[in-house]
Amino acid sequence: MGNGTERASVKPGLEVDIVLKQDQRTGKLTRGIVKDLLTNSPTHPHGIKVRLTDGQVGRVKHIYPK
């Protein structure tokens, strides 16, 4: 679906892969469900920053369709 750089395509409740701050160098992905959107701008080149339901924060790299 989306690659996570557009805020309009990221919604609470969606399943996504994010890169945590400490994993930016390795690119390791963490999968979870979006709780909050933390990026206010409509787009972000590195991915929209979100908080997952488990509290982890990172930038969206992949969105799974519902």
C-alpha positions in Angstrom: 0.0 0.0 0.0 1.7 3.2 1.2 5.3 3.7 2.1 4.5 5.9 5.1 5.7 9.3 3.9 2.2 10.8 3.6 0.3 11.6 6.7 -3.1 11.1 5.0 -2.3 7.4 4.5 -1.4 6.7 8.1 -4.3 6.3 10.5 -4.7 5.0 14.1 -5.5 1.3 14.1 -3.5 0.5 10.9 -0.8 -2.3 11.0 2.6 -0.8 10.1 6.3 -1.4 10.1 8.3 1.3 11.7 12.0 2.0 12.2 12.8 2.9 15.8 15.3 5.7 16.5 17.9 3.2 17.7 17.4 1.1 14.6 17.9 3.8 12.0 21.4 2.7 11.2 20.5 -0.9 10.7 17.0 -0.3 9.2 15.5 -3.0 11.4 11.7 -2.9 11.2 9.3 -3.2 14.1 5.6 -4.2 13.4 2.7 -2.8 15.3 -0.6 -1.0 15.4 -0.7 2.8 15.1 -2.0 4.6 18.2 -1.0 8.3 17.6 0.5 10.3 14.8 3.3 12.5 16.0 4.2 14.2 12.7 2.0 17.2 12.0 3.3 18.0 8.4 1.4 16.4 5.5 4.5 14.6 4.3 7.9 13.6 5.7 10.7 12.2 3.6 11.8 9.7 6.2 8.3 8.6 7.1 5.5 9.8 9.4 6.5 9.5 13.1 3.9 7.4 15.0 3.5 5.9 18.5 2.4 2.3 18.4 -0.2 0.8 20.8 2.7 -0.7 22.9 4.3 2.8 23.3 7.2 2.4 20.8 7.9 5.4 18.6 9.3 5.4 15.1 8.9 6.4 11.5 6.5 4.4 9.2 8.2 2.4 6.5 5.4 0.2 5.4 1.6 0.2 5.8 -0.4 -3.1 5.6 -3.8 -2.8 4.0 -6.8 -3.5 6.3 
